[in-house]
Each structure stands twice: as structure tokens, then as C-alpha cells.
Amino acid sequence: MIAILLLLLRPATPAAAPMSITLQPTGGETFTAVLTGPAPAGAPHGDFGGTISVNDSPATMPASGRTELAQGRLKLHLILRWADVPSDWVDRFKPEGFGYRVRGRIGGREELDWSGSLRWNEVEVQGGRDIASHYLRLASLTMTRFSLVESEALATLRVRNPFSFPIKLAGAEYALAAGDRDVGRGQFKGTLLRASRESDLSLPVELDHGQLLAAAGGAIASGGEVQGRLVGKLVVRLPGGDIDVPLDLSSRLSLSSE
């Protein structure tokens, strides 16, 4: 999820490496990976069965799917399970990119062995923000306190960890905008995202009362709603160092305090 979130929120550039990777997340328990590389000698045909390893990890991920020849290149269309991603890969995560090795057989006979390295921005992810919303979305924005001199809000961030191991969030920093005004800021101290679960994170927002009044106008008096936008970052803690996952999410802000 960590790398996928980063990839979903920034564009890919063409890969210069011998192999290219296109990821097609579905928001479910599996995702599709299309790996394109040099065709081995002969005419590959049949299904592929083998393993994938990353960053010299001894832990491998099972990979199987169909093959396709196109313009002298071999394409592997693989359906992979989030739960099969080894936790050791996360421990070896590098923000600049990754080394890979794909080994197996085509049609149970012809051997395939691809290895090399790619930068993360060389990996194409199809679906963009529509897919990202399956893993990270702003579930609600609600006023929790309102008076003539001060007010507070609560943003509920819904995060899905599809892996079979927990992910540690070190914290979050964010700002809340309404219309074209920055109306509040906040911080979150962090938590553990449990394996194969959705988690709701309660992010408190300290509001600038004057800016909120200017942005919302009469909607405050009537207990209406305005469009809110939460911008900032989640900080994921890994053994190799912290990485930032950008936040840029929108939801309606209810102006009636609970």
C-alpha cells in the first residue's frame, strides 16, 4: 500500500530499464501486474508460474498468469494477492526505487529469469485517484465545537491496510481549507494500522474562527455545509526511514456542532 499510494498520487515517467511494470489495483484483495521484458529464446507460449523477489529479499511472492508476445517483447499478465506480499519487502523499502527478480517457467518448460532495478516513478499505475480512494479517503468532516470566539472540527480519515502485516503511522500534519481560505490546521500523533483492516483515524482540526466565518458566511448560522479540503501528509515509519504519503482529500464540512 505504501508504495502504491505514492505511485497513485504522482505521475510515472517512461522506464529506461529492460523491464517495465504496469500495476492495476482493483480496491479488492488482488491486483494485476503487467510485466514486460525481453523474450527468452524460442517462442514462449502457455501460462507462467514462478516467483517475484524485491531488494534481494529471501522472501518471495508467488506469481502466476498468462503470457503474450508483442513486438518481440514478452508480457506477463499476473494476478497477485496483497496478502502474499512479504513483510520483509516493507523492511527493505527504499524511497528511490527497488531491485527486482522474476523467475519461473512458461508452459511448465521454458525458463524465465528477469532482474534489474526501477525507480518508483517508472512504474505505471492505472486508475489514479479513483483507485487511491479504495485505500485512503476522507470519510467525514464535522464541527465538534462552535462558539462566538472559537471552534473546532474533526476529520475522519479512513485508511485500508490490505497487507497481512501491520503498518506503523508515525503521525500526520494537515491543513483544512473551505472555499479559497485556509481555515484550520492540525496534527495527529500516530497509530498502528492493523493487518487486512480498515481503520478510522480521528484527526482534530484547530480552526481559525475568523477565517471560518469569512469562508462559510451565513451557512454557519443555519447549520449548513461547505466544501472542505484536507491537505497535508501521513508519515509512515519504516526500518529504512520515514516516508511521506501526501493527503489531498475533499468532503462536505457540516457546520452544526455535535
C-alpha positions as CSV (number, residue, x, y, z in Angstrom):
1,M,0.0,0.0,0.0
2,I,2.8,2.4,0.9
3,A,4.4,2.4,-2.5
4,I,1.0,2.2,-4.3
5,L,-0.2,5.3,-2.5
6,L,2.8,7.2,-3.5
7,L,2.5,6.0,-7.1
8,L,-1.2,6.8,-7.4
9,L,-0.6,10.4,-6.4
10,R,2.3,11.2,-8.7
11,P,2.8,10.6,-12.4
12,A,5.0,7.9,-13.9
13,T,7.8,8.5,-16.4
14,P,8.8,6.1,-19.1
15,A,11.0,3.3,-17.9
16,A,14.5,3.1,-19.3
17,A,15.2,-0.3,-17.7
18,P,14.9,-3.6,-19.6
19,M,11.7,-4.4,-17.8
20,S,8.6,-2.3,-17.4
21,I,5.8,-2.7,-14.8
22,T,2.2,-1.6,-15.0
23,L,0.0,-2.0,-11.9
24,Q,-3.8,-2.2,-12.0
25,P,-5.1,-2.1,-8.4
26,T,-8.8,-3.0,-8.0
27,G,-9.5,-2.0,-4.4
28,G,-10.1,-5.7,-3.6
29,E,-7.9,-8.5,-2.3
30,T,-5.9,-8.8,-5.6
31,F,-4.2,-6.5,-8.1
32,T,-3.0,-7.1,-11.6
33,A,0.6,-6.5,-12.6
34,V,1.7,-6.5,-16.3
35,L,5.5,-7.1,-16.6
36,T,7.1,-6.6,-19.9
37,G,10.6,-7.7,-20.7
38,P,12.9,-9.5,-23.1
39,A,11.6,-12.7,-24.5
40,P,13.7,-15.8,-23.9
41,A,15.0,-17.9,-26.8
42,G,12.3,-19.8,-28.6
43,A,8.6,-18.9,-28.9
44,P,7.2,-18.6,-25.4
45,H,3.7,-19.8,-25.0
46,G,1.5,-21.0,-22.2
47,D,0.9,-19.9,-18.7
48,F,3.6,-18.5,-16.4
49,G,4.3,-19.8,-12.9
50,G,7.1,-18.6,-10.7
51,T,8.1,-16.1,-8.0
52,I,9.0,-12.4,-7.6
53,S,11.6,-11.1,-5.1
54,V,12.4,-7.4,-4.3
55,N,15.6,-5.8,-3.0
56,D,17.5,-9.1,-2.5
57,S,14.9,-10.3,0.0
58,P,15.0,-14.1,0.7
59,A,11.2,-13.9,0.9
60,T,9.4,-14.4,-2.5
61,M,5.9,-13.7,-3.7
62,P,4.1,-16.4,-5.8
63,A,3.2,-15.2,-9.3
64,S,1.2,-16.9,-12.0
65,G,-0.7,-15.7,-15.1
66,R,-0.8,-15.7,-18.8
67,T,1.9,-14.7,-21.3
68,E,1.7,-12.6,-24.5
69,L,4.2,-11.8,-27.2
70,A,4.1,-8.2,-28.6
71,Q,6.8,-6.7,-30.9
72,G,9.4,-9.1,-29.8
73,R,8.8,-8.4,-26.1
74,L,7.2,-10.8,-23.6
75,K,4.3,-9.6,-21.4
76,L,3.3,-11.4,-18.2
77,H,-0.2,-10.7,-17.1
78,L,-0.2,-11.6,-13.4
79,I,-2.9,-11.6,-10.7
80,L,-1.3,-11.0,-7.3
81,R,-2.7,-11.1,-3.8
82,W,-2.0,-8.3,-1.3
83,A,-1.8,-10.9,1.4
84,D,1.1,-12.6,-0.3
85,V,3.3,-9.5,-0.2
86,P,6.1,-10.4,2.3
87,S,6.6,-8.1,5.3
88,D,10.4,-8.3,4.7
89,W,9.8,-6.3,1.5
90,V,8.5,-3.4,3.6
91,D,11.5,-3.7,5.9
92,R,13.7,-3.3,2.8
93,F,11.8,-0.4,1.2
94,K,13.9,2.3,-0.4
95,P,12.3,5.6,-1.4
96,E,14.4,6.0,-4.5
97,G,13.4,2.7,-6.1
98,F,13.8,-1.1,-5.9
99,G,15.7,-4.1,-7.3
100,Y,13.6,-7.0,-8.7
101,R,14.0,-10.6,-9.8
102,V,11.3,-12.5,-11.6
103,R,11.9,-16.3,-12.0
104,G,9.7,-19.1,-13.3
105,R,8.7,-21.2,-16.2
106,I,6.4,-20.6,-19.2
107,G,4.2,-23.6,-20.1
108,G,6.0,-25.6,-17.4
109,R,9.1,-25.8,-19.6
110,E,10.8,-22.6,-20.8
111,E,12.7,-20.8,-18.1
112,L,12.4,-17.1,-17.5
113,D,14.8,-15.0,-15.3
114,W,14.5,-11.2,-15.3
115,S,16.4,-9.0,-12.9
116,G,17.3,-5.3,-12.6
117,S,16.1,-2.2,-10.9
118,L,13.5,0.6,-11.4
119,R,12.7,3.9,-9.9
120,W,9.3,4.1,-8.3
121,N,8.2,6.9,-10.7
122,E,9.0,4.5,-13.6
123,V,6.1,2.2,-12.5
124,E,2.8,3.0,-14.2
125,V,-0.3,2.7,-12.1
126,Q,-3.6,2.7,-13.9
127,G,-6.7,4.1,-12.2
128,G,-5.1,7.1,-10.4
129,R,-7.1,8.8,-7.7
130,D,-10.2,6.6,-8.3
131,I,-8.2,3.6,-7.1
132,A,-6.5,5.5,-4.3
133,S,-9.9,6.2,-2.8
134,H,-10.2,2.5,-2.0
135,Y,-7.2,2.8,0.3
136,L,-7.4,6.3,1.6
137,R,-10.4,8.6,1.8
138,L,-11.9,11.4,3.9
139,A,-15.0,9.8,5.5
140,S,-16.3,12.9,7.2
141,L,-15.7,16.5,8.3
142,T,-17.7,17.6,11.4
143,M,-17.7,20.6,13.7
144,T,-17.2,19.4,17.3
145,R,-17.3,22.8,19.0
146,F,-18.6,26.2,17.9
147,S,-18.9,29.5,19.8
148,L,-18.7,33.2,19.0
149,V,-15.0,33.2,19.6
150,E,-13.6,29.8,18.8
151,S,-14.4,26.5,17.0
152,E,-13.0,23.0,16.4
153,A,-13.6,20.3,13.8
154,L,-12.8,16.6,13.4
155,A,-11.7,14.9,10.2
156,T,-12.3,11.2,10.0
157,L,-9.7,9.6,7.7
158,R,-10.5,6.1,6.5
159,V,-7.3,4.1,5.7
160,R,-7.3,0.5,4.4
161,N,-4.3,-1.7,5.0
162,P,-4.6,-4.6,2.5
163,F,-1.4,-6.4,3.7
164,S,-1.2,-9.4,6.1
165,F,1.1,-7.4,8.5
166,P,0.6,-4.1,10.4
167,I,1.8,-0.7,9.1
168,K,3.0,1.9,11.6
169,L,1.9,5.6,11.1
170,A,4.3,7.9,12.8
171,G,1.8,10.8,12.6
172,A,0.2,13.3,10.3
173,E,0.3,17.1,9.6
174,Y,-2.6,18.8,7.7
175,A,-4.5,21.9,6.9
176,L,-8.2,22.4,6.3
177,A,-9.5,24.7,3.6
178,A,-13.0,25.9,2.9
179,G,-13.6,27.7,-0.4
180,D,-10.4,29.6,-1.1
181,R,-9.5,30.1,2.6
182,D,-7.2,28.2,4.9
183,V,-9.5,27.8,7.9
184,G,-7.6,25.4,10.2
185,R,-4.6,23.1,11.0
186,G,-3.9,20.1,13.0
187,Q,-1.5,17.2,13.9
188,F,-2.0,13.5,14.6
189,K,0.4,11.6,16.8
190,G,0.3,8.3,15.0
191,T,-1.1,4.7,15.4
192,L,-0.7,1.2,14.1
193,L,-2.8,0.1,11.1
194,R,-3.8,-3.4,11.7
195,A,-3.4,-6.1,9.1
196,S,-6.1,-6.6,6.5
197,R,-8.3,-4.0,8.1
198,E,-9.9,-0.6,7.6
199,S,-9.1,1.9,10.3
200,D,-10.8,5.3,11.0
201,L,-8.3,7.9,12.1
202,S,-9.8,10.9,14.1
203,L,-7.8,14.0,13.1
204,P,-8.6,17.1,15.3
205,V,-8.5,20.4,13.5
206,E,-8.0,23.7,15.4
207,L,-10.0,26.2,13.4
208,D,-9.2,29.9,12.7
209,H,-12.6,31.3,13.8
210,G,-12.3,34.5,11.7
211,Q,-11.3,32.6,8.5
212,L,-14.1,30.1,9.0
213,L,-16.7,32.9,9.4
214,A,-15.4,34.6,6.3
215,A,-15.5,31.3,4.3
216,A,-18.8,29.9,5.5
217,G,-20.8,33.1,5.9
218,G,-24.5,32.5,6.6
219,A,-24.1,28.8,6.4
220,I,-22.8,28.7,10.0
221,A,-25.9,30.3,11.4
222,S,-28.2,27.9,9.5
223,G,-26.1,24.8,10.4
224,G,-25.5,24.1,6.7
225,E,-22.4,22.7,4.9
226,V,-19.4,24.0,3.0
227,Q,-16.9,22.1,0.8
228,G,-13.8,21.2,2.8
229,R,-10.4,20.1,1.6
230,L,-7.8,18.4,3.8
231,V,-4.2,18.8,2.5
232,G,-1.1,17.5,4.2
233,K,0.8,14.3,4.7
234,L,0.7,11.0,6.5
235,V,4.1,9.9,7.8
236,V,4.8,6.1,7.5
237,R,7.5,4.7,9.7
238,L,9.7,2.0,8.2
239,P,13.0,0.5,9.3
240,G,14.7,2.3,6.4
241,G,13.3,5.7,7.5
242,D,10.1,7.7,7.4
243,I,8.3,8.3,4.2
244,D,5.6,10.8,3.5
245,V,2.2,9.9,1.9
246,P,0.5,13.1,0.5
247,L,-3.0,14.0,1.5
248,D,-5.3,16.0,-0.7
249,L,-8.9,14.9,0.0
250,S,-12.3,16.6,0.0
251,S,-15.6,16.2,1.8
252,R,-18.5,18.3,2.9
253,L,-18.0,20.1,6.3
254,S,-21.1,20.0,8.4
255,L,-21.3,23.3,10.3
256,S,-23.7,22.1,13.0
257,S,-21.6,21.1,16.1
258,E,-22.2,17.8,17.7
